[in-house]
Amino acid sequence: MADKVNPQIVDAVTQSTEFALGFADLGTQTTVADTRISAGGAISYDKAAQAAAISVQDAADYQRNMLSISTAVQGKAMTMILAGAPLEGPVIAYALGLVSSFAAPIAAAVAAESVTHALKDFPKA
């Protein structure tokens, strides 16, 4: 059947397939495997980078939400303390609000760091 198809079409399909699978040398006229790149590998790296960016954005959203909640808890607890309520409930709430405001940036930083390491270790070829 190959003899019935235009050789230029066969060559174009062969070259695009070799490029997509990483067998083509991308015009550098070299046969060193390290200089070749797979289009599929490049696309998968791009998708992994996009997922990593969304993960970091989610970590920042988590941090922002936790800081908003902890600020609201601290404000309500301080209001109760100043209003003369029994101290043990509002003081505990205030302390928990402080702890969560300290923990939120740490948790977001750990998440962002793990995403960064995952992306660095992602195979590029």
Secondary structure, DSSP 8 states (H G I E B T S, - for coil): -GGGS-HHHHHHHHHHHHHHHT-S-TTS----GGG---HHHHHHHHHHHHHHHHHHHHHHHHHHHHHHHHHHHHHHHHHHHHTT--SHHHHHHHHHHHHHHHHHHHHHHHHHHHHHHHHHTS---
